[in-house]
Amino acid sequence: MGLRKTRDQAPRLVFAGIVAAFLVGASYRWFNRGSSSLTQDGNSGKNQSICLILSEGLWSKGVDWNRLSERDAVVILTPDFKEAPAQDLFPKHRVIRCSTHEGVWYVVRHLRKDVVIVEKQQIEQIPSDIYKFSRPIENLPWDQSASS
């Protein structure tokens, strides 16, 4: 008699597990959908991870290294760029030097940062698949004067 009771409960338990998994997955998906729309506008409190492709143009504009080092940021040096930020300005382990332009985009794809800061005049055309991994922008997210 005890075996039959256990056998009758098994389908109910499996069904309850499936329903619970579905509800957890649906709520996770709904939660991420709402938070991603905030980060795309740049209005959320969450710090975006940043990948900065440093070229001569961005170097001449000046970069707030203190603000950049506070965030989850990585600096990629292009093959044309000869200088490097001083180690006291930005941690050495967050600076990647690339020898080719394909290498720059390979690193961007691999890092999958939220935002890629790139100067379009200095860099060859942005590959179309980069938009799958990151959102390229021309100005630093906190630089309001350049967007005006």
Secondary structure, DSSP 8 states (H G I E B T S, - for coil): -HHHHHHHHHHHHHHHHHHHHHHHHHHHHHHHHHHHHHHHHT-SSS---EEEEE-HHHHHH---HHHHHHSSEEEEE-TT------TTTS-GGGEEE-SSHHHHHHHHHHH--SEEE--TTTS----TTHHHH-EEESS-TT-HHHH-
